[in-house]
Amino acid sequence: MERKKSSPVPLFVMRTAVTSISRYPDRSITGYHGGEIEHEQFEMGKQMMRIGKKLLSLWSAARKIFQTANRIILNQLILITMSKKLLFRLVVLMAAMMCAFGVAAAEAYAVYTSDNTTLTFYYDAQRSSRLGTTYDMNTGYNYPDWYTDGTNLNVTQVVFDPSFAGARPTSTIYWFFALFNLQSITGLEYLNTSEVTDMAWMFFYCSNLTSLDFSHFNTSKVNSMYNMLGYCQSLTSLDLSSFNTSQVISMSSMFDHCANLQTIYVGDGWNTAAVTISQDMFKDCTSLVGGKGTTYSNSNPTDKTYAHIDGGTSNPGYFTEKPAFIRGDVNGDGSVNISDVTTLIDLLLGGTISNPAADCNQDSSINISDVTSLIDYLLSNHW
């Protein structure tokens, strides 16, 4: 049987225990050999022996305490290690349970509901609970499935749910392509376009759409606006003042056949320096008028040549600089509608008016004739 090695006894204990023997190598503490030992020395020897025994006993107890402490610490380390492993196993188990119960990450998708002919865009993990027909977002240069299955013919409303603000699409190509009966898009502010590089054919042939709110569009990375708004024949004005077109290469057919489009507002971000493809950009935009009176003509170039703020006869263009206010937008909500008539009447009844947007007939005074002018505009869609 293998014998355990005992722990070494400290040197000072050994020295104390054998002091008397080492001092008297030829004598025994308990007897006499060759002479007498003085009584005082004898008693001192016995006392030192007792001290040595106690020290040996204390050392033995201390060693046991040390060994016990070591075992306790080791056990705690084992428990900690086991706890970490247990925690890891619990995390893995929870992940497995989440997958088993169908908990999914957020995704971008669209839902068509036939009862209200609405196409709604979501970005969440609730797709399986949505009523209606759900669609994946198209990728690459593919048409979206709501076009290929013919649903586009039925859509009258498009809605962006607030959850879609979390999505970061890189392309919006064909999203509203040939939604012939589309009348309104709401929640467009929830479409974050900061990563979008391709907006080609985005609103092509939305022939019944009368307005678009681009105020929240970020186009700083867009390189293609090819046929983006072609055949939007019911639009009468567009506010593109939020557009940054410094990276755009293609604007070909961008406004093609927008026959009723009269005004296009742009701001400092509009830039065509990078544009190399722009043929038919303004083809058949027969109602278009620049900010200083330049009118559309078949004899004028239809490429990017006139795609700038109108400078009059010296530098003709088809765009208008974004004004500090919108004519007829009396309540300042960014659009002109029947509520502006109510606001204008309230202002006239209240007394002095200093709102330049209320001068609807632009005669430099604000009175009841401006109410008539505003109503005429709402009925005819032009001033």
C-alpha positions in Angstrom: 0.0 0.0 0.0 1.3 3.4 -0.9 2.0 5.6 2.0 0.9 9.2 2.0 3.6 11.7 2.4 3.1 13.9 5.5 3.4 17.6 5.3 6.8 18.9 6.4 7.0 20.3 9.9 8.2 23.9 10.0 11.9 24.3 10.8 11.3 26.5 13.8 9.1 23.8 15.4 11.8 21.1 14.9 14.4 23.4 16.3 12.4 24.2 19.4 11.5 20.5 20.0 15.2 19.4 20.0 16.9 22.3 21.5 17.7 20.6 24.8 19.0 17.5 23.0 21.1 19.4 20.6 22.7 21.4 23.5 23.5 18.2 25.5 24.4 15.5 22.9 25.8 13.2 25.6 23.0 13.5 28.1 19.4 12.4 28.4 16.7 14.8 29.7 15.2 12.1 31.8 18.4 10.6 33.4 22.0 11.1 34.4 25.1 10.0 32.4 28.5 11.2 33.4 27.5 13.8 35.9 24.6 15.8 37.2 22.5 18.3 35.2 21.6 21.4 37.1 18.0 21.4 38.1 17.3 24.7 36.4 18.6 23.4 33.1 16.7 20.2 33.5 13.4 22.0 34.1 14.1 24.3 31.1 14.7 21.3 28.9 11.4 19.7 30.0 9.6 23.0 29.4 11.0 23.3 25.9 9.9 19.8 25.2 6.4 20.6 26.2 6.4 23.7 24.1 7.7 21.7 21.2 4.9 19.1 21.6 2.3 21.9 21.7 3.7 23.5 18.6 3.6 20.2 16.8 0.0 19.8 17.9 -0.9 23.3 16.7 0.8 22.7 13.4 -1.1 19.5 12.9 -4.4 21.4 13.7 -3.5 24.3 11.4 -2.7 21.8 8.6 -6.1 20.2 9.0 -7.8 23.6 8.9 -5.8 24.5 5.8 -6.8 21.3 4.1 -10.4 21.8 5.0 -10.4 25.4 3.6 -8.8 24.1 0.4 -11.6 21.5 0.1 -14.3 24.2 0.7 -12.7 26.6 -1.9 -12.4 23.7 -4.4 -16.1 22.8 -3.8 -17.1 26.4 -4.4 -15.1 26.6 -7.6 -16.8 23.4 -8.8 -20.2 24.8 -7.9 -19.4 28.0 -9.8 -18.3 26.1 -12.8 -21.4 23.9 -12.7 -23.5 27.0 -12.4 -22.0 28.5 -15.5 -22.5 25.3 -17.4 -26.1 25.1 -16.1 -26.7 28.7 -17.1 -25.4 28.0 -20.6 -27.6 24.9 -20.9 -30.6 27.0 -19.8 -29.9 29.6 -22.5 -29.6 26.9 -25.1 -32.8 25.3 -23.9 -34.7 28.6 -24.0 -33.4 29.3 -27.5 -34.6 25.8 -28.6 -38.0 26.4 -27.0 -38.3 29.8 -28.8 -37.7 28.1 -32.1 -40.0 25.3 -31.2 -42.8 27.8 -30.5 -42.2 29.7 -33.7 -40.7 32.9 -32.2 -39.0 34.6 -35.2 -37.0 37.7 -35.9 -38.6 40.8 -37.3 -39.0 40.8 -41.1 -40.3 43.1 -43.8 -43.4 42.0 -45.6 -46.6 43.2 -47.1 -50.2 42.2 -46.5 -53.1 42.6 -48.9 -56.6 42.6 -47.4 -59.3 42.3 -50.0 -62.2 43.7 -47.8 -60.6 47.2 -47.9 -58.3 46.7 -51.0 -55.3 47.9 -48.9 -51.7 46.8 -49.2 -50.0 47.3 -45.8 -46.2 47.1 -45.2 -45.0 45.8 -41.8 -41.6 45.1 -40.2 -42.2 42.7 -37.2 -42.5 39.1 -36.2 -46.2 38.8 -36.4 -46.6 37.8 -40.1 -48.3 34.5 -39.2 -51.1 36.2 -37.3 -51.9 38.7 -40.1 -55.2 38.3 -41.9 -55.0 38.5 -45.7 -52.5 37.5 -48.3 -48.9 38.1 -47.1 -46.0 38.8 -49.5 -42.2 38.7 -49.2 -40.4 41.9 -50.4 -39.0 41.5 -53.9 -35.3 41.3 -54.4 -32.9 42.2 -57.2 -34.7 43.2 -60.4 -37.7 41.0 -59.8 -41.3 42.2 -59.7 -43.0 41.9 -56.3 -45.5 39.0 -56.0 -48.4 41.4 -55.6 -47.8 42.5 -59.1 -47.2 39.1 -60.7 -50.4 37.5 -59.2 -52.5 40.5 -60.4 -53.3 42.0 -57.0 -51.9 45.3 -58.2 -55.1 45.8 -60.2 -57.2 45.8 -57.0 -55.1 47.9 -54.6 -56.7 51.3 -53.8 -54.7 52.2 -50.7 -51.2 51.7 -49.5 -50.3 51.9 -45.8 -47.0 51.9 -44.0 -47.4 50.6 -40.5 -45.3 52.4 -37.9 -43.3 49.2 -37.4 -41.9 49.6 -40.9 -39.7 52.4 -39.6 -37.4 49.7 -38.3 -36.8 48.3 -41.8 -33.8 49.3 -43.9 -34.5 48.4 -47.5 -31.7 48.9 -50.0 -34.1 48.9 -53.0 -37.6 50.0 -53.7 -37.7 49.0 -57.4 -41.2 48.2 -58.7 -42.8 48.5 -55.2 -45.9 50.4 -56.5 -45.5 49.4 -60.2 -48.7 49.6 -62.1 -51.0 50.1 -59.1 -53.5 51.7 -61.6 -56.2 52.2 -59.0 -54.1 53.4 -56.1 -55.6 56.6 -54.7 -53.5 57.2 -51.5 -50.4 56.3 -49.6 -50.4 56.9 -45.9 -47.5 56.6 -43.4 -44.8 57.2 -46.0 -42.8 58.8 -43.2 -42.3 55.3 -41.9 -40.4 54.3 -45.0 -36.7 54.8 -44.2 -34.9 55.2 -47.5 -31.4 56.0 -46.0 -29.9 52.8 -47.4 -31.8 52.7 -50.7 -29.8 52.8 -53.9 -32.4 52.0 -56.5 -35.8 53.7 -56.8 -36.4 52.8 -60.5 -40.0 52.2 -61.5 -41.1 52.8 -58.0 -44.4 54.7 -58.7 -44.7 53.9 -62.4 -48.2 54.1 -63.8 -49.9 55.0 -60.5 -52.2 56.9 -62.8 -54.9 57.7 -60.1 -52.6 58.9 -57.4 -53.1 62.6 -56.8 -50.4 63.4 -54.3 -47.1 62.1 -52.8 -45.4 63.2 -49.5 -41.6 62.9 -50.1 -40.8 65.2 -47.1 -39.1 62.3 -45.2 -37.3 60.7 -48.2 -33.5 60.3 -47.9 -32.1 59.8 -51.3 -28.4 60.4 -50.6 -27.4 56.9 -51.7 -29.8 56.5 -54.7 -28.1 56.0 -58.1 -31.2 55.2 -60.2 -34.5 57.1 -60.5 -35.2 55.6 -63.9 -39.0 55.9 -64.7 -39.6 56.5 -61.0 -42.8 58.6 -61.6 -43.6 57.8 -65.2 -47.3 57.9 -66.2 -48.4 59.3 -62.8 -51.0 61.2 -64.8 -53.1 62.6 -61.9 -50.3 64.4 -60.1 -50.4 68.1 -60.4 -47.5 69.1 -58.2 -44.5 67.4 -56.6 -42.3 68.6 -53.8 -38.9 67.1 -54.2 -37.1 69.6 -52.0 -36.0 66.9 -49.6 -34.1 65.1 -52.5 -30.3 64.8 -52.6 -29.5 63.6 -56.1 -25.7 63.9 -56.0 -25.3 60.1 -56.5 -28.0 59.6 -59.1 -26.7 58.4 -62.5 -30.0 57.6 -64.3 -33.0 59.9 -64.5 -34.3 58.6 -67.8 -38.1 58.9 -68.2 -38.4 60.0 -64.5 -41.5 62.2 -65.2 -42.4 60.6 -68.5 -46.1 61.2 -69.5 -47.0 63.1 -66.3 -49.4 65.1 -68.4 -51.1 67.0 -65.6 -48.0 67.8 -63.6 -47.7 71.6 -63.4 -45.1 72.3 -60.7 -42.0 70.5 -59.4 -40.4 72.0 -56.3 -36.7 71.3 -55.6 -34.2 72.5 -53.0 -30.4 72.8 -52.6 -30.0 69.0 -52.7 -31.0 68.7 -56.3 -28.0 68.1 -58.4 -27.6 66.4 -61.8 -23.8 66.5 -62.1 -23.5 62.7 -61.9 -26.4 62.0 -64.2 -25.3 60.4 -67.5 -28.7 58.8 -68.5 -31.6 61.2 -68.8 -33.4 60.7 -72.2 -37.2 61.4 -72.1 -37.0 62.7 -68.6 -39.8 65.2 -69.3 -41.4 63.5 -72.3 -45.1 64.6 -72.7 -45.1 66.7 -69.5 -47.3 69.1 -71.4 -48.6 71.1 -68.4 -45.2 71.7 -66.7 -44.3 75.3 -65.9 -41.1 76.5 -64.3 -40.9 78.9 -61.4 -40.3 81.9 -63.7 -42.8 81.0 -66.4 -40.9 78.6 -68.6 -43.5 76.3 -70.2 -43.1 72.9 -71.6 -42.5 72.7 -75.3 -41.9 69.8 -77.7 -39.1 71.8 -79.1 -37.2 71.9 -75.8 -34.9 69.1 -74.8 -36.6 66.4 -72.7 -33.4 65.2 -71.1 -31.8 66.8 -67.9 -31.1 70.0 -69.7 -34.1 71.7 -68.1 -33.9 69.8 -64.9 -33.0 72.8 -62.7 -34.7 75.8 -61.1 -36.1 78.1 -63.7 -34.0 81.1 -64.4 -36.3 82.7 -66.9 -35.3 83.4 -70.5 -31.6 83.5 -69.7 -31.5 80.1 -68.1 -34.9 78.3 -68.6 -35.8 75.3 -66.5 -38.8 73.3 -65.5 -38.3 73.4 -61.7 -39.5 75.9 -59.1 -37.6 76.8 -56.0 -39.3 75.6 -52.9 -41.1 78.6 -51.3 -41.2 79.5 -47.7 -44.9 78.7 -47.8 -47.3 76.8 -50.0 -49.9 78.9 -51.7 -53.3 78.1 -50.2 -51.9 76.1 -47.3 -53.4 78.5 -44.8 -53.3 76.2 -41.8 -49.6 75.2 -42.6 -50.1 71.5 -42.6 -48.1 71.0 -45.8 -51.1 70.4 -48.1 -54.0 72.4 -49.6 -57.4 71.0 -48.9 -60.9 72.0 -47.6 -59.6 72.6 -44.1 -57.6 75.5 -45.4 -60.9 77.1 -46.6 -62.3 76.8 -43.0 -59.1 78.3 -41.6 -59.1 81.2 -44.1 -62.7 82.1 -43.3 -61.9 82.0 -39.5 -59.0 84.3 -40.1 -61.1 86.8 -42.1 -63.7 86.8 -39.4 -61.0 87.3 -36.8 -59.5 90.5 -38.3 -56.0 91.2 -39.6 -54.2 88.4 -41.5 -50.5 88.3 -42.1 -50.2 84.8 -43.5 -48.8 85.0 -47.1 -50.2 81.6 -48.0 -53.7 83.0 -47.6 -53.2 85.4 -50.6 -54.6 82.7 -52.9 -55.2 85.0 -55.9 -51.9 86.7 -55.3 -53.2 90.3 -55.5 -51.2 91.3 -52.4 -54.3 91.6 -50.2 -56.3 89.0 -48.3 -60.0 89.1 -48.5 -63.1 87.1 -49.4 -61.9 86.8 -53.0 -59.1 84.6 -51.8 -61.7 82.2 -50.4 -63.3 82.0 -53.9 -59.8 81.5 -55.5 -59.0 78.7 -53.0 -62.3 76.9 -53.6 -61.8 77.2 -57.4 -58.3 75.6 -57.0 -59.7 72.7 -55.0 -62.4 72.0 -57.6 -60.0 72.3 -60.6 -56.6 71.3 -59.2 -54.9 74.4 -60.7 -54.6 78.1 -59.9 
